């Protein structure tokens, strides 16, 4: 039987933390420990955490050096077989999320599950990849909030605390490219990812940090090949593209996205929920 360590980090996000707390406490599958790392919040988060302390294996509320320093603090306290990062604002999609994921059957180093992204009626469906490829890592990555990682792997290689946004994304390269860790997917939407966090909203900073990482990680020829297959036309990468061509591509993408999010995606979400 695999035990899960759920790690929640929070800083002055009491509204999001309440959603996370409610969803964790409602889980019917109980073989997990819960760790909450708060960055010294002043909005009532500390008092909320104190109020649920009987459900926590560890918690603290103190100044930290950022997102990944907080995550690493949580990793050092974890004792489960697998770790899931469910940060404040993220929450389980149902009370049976962990039960449906069937942790007792896992053998792979990393287990990716499906997820919803957003809130209200604007949720979109994220499908965990069946196989992790170079293209997947560069273009889309994995959803951290619905991916379980074997704890020993994270204790051997912590997140890079010099990174402001992308250390979790960079860690996937260590896992799948440098070490060939095993992976499996489970086609069950277990979590809802909050899309108001800094890793989503700080678009330009995220692009710059990722681009600098890729420049150092891949050879120029390999990076060019991977990105061409991804059709990733970021300004940082394709400065030679004419402005008129960029406008055309941008408008085409807008049309495709509008069709997808207004027609196809709602049908797909309904189908997954009724299964």
Phi, psi and omega in degrees: 000123178275136176258143183254139169253115175265124179247125178242123173251150186207147170207112178049047178225058187297325179298312178294322180297322179299318179297317179297312181302311182302318184289326180289315182295337181274355183298133179277334176271114194255002186278063179218157169248156185231127182239129179240124179246111180253141185273025181086045183296153179238015185254013182101356180298319181301316181295323177297316180295317178301325182290340179247016187302334179293342179265358186254142174276337178198144170207157174208157175222099185203161180299138175228180185258021177125181186305310189279336170295318178295317179298318179296325176298320178294319179301319182295337180266346187287147179230000181285172177284324180231151179244137172236128176266107177243089188278166184303129184105330174276151180204159178290143185285339176204171180289347181251018183304308181293324178297317181292332180287341177053061181302334182294347182260359188282141173229338183289160178291324183227132182238115181260130178244165177284168181202164168257151179233129179113202181211161179059222180276358183265016180292142172245160185258127176255127179253122179298141182293148175285330180216140180265121182240171174305314183299319180296316182295317183288318190268321189232332183066198177240153178280110184299325185285352178232020181240126180262132184240134179301127188304318185300331180290323180283333176285329178285330181220096178289171175286148180287111185282353175281343178281139179269329188228320196254016184296326178294318176297317180296327181297330179298327178293319175300318185288313190261331182264312182284329190234349177056046177294151182283153186216145170217159179238153176233119187278062178228129178281104187262337185225165172242121184269128176289123183260017178258001181286167185295329181293339178262317188279331181276068189299309185294318179296320180296316180300315183295316181294318179294318182297316178298322177296313183295323179299324180275339186271314183260153169289154181305319182291320179292318180297320179297317180296314181298315184290328176295322178291330179280341187058043182268105189252041178300147180304322181296335185262320186242068182289344181277348180293133182292148181302322180296323179291323178299317181297317179299311180299320181296317180291323177297316179298321179299317180295314180298315180298321181296316179297316183296308187286335181269337186236300188289312185298316177301322179295317182294318179298316178300317178300314182294322182289332182273351182294000000 
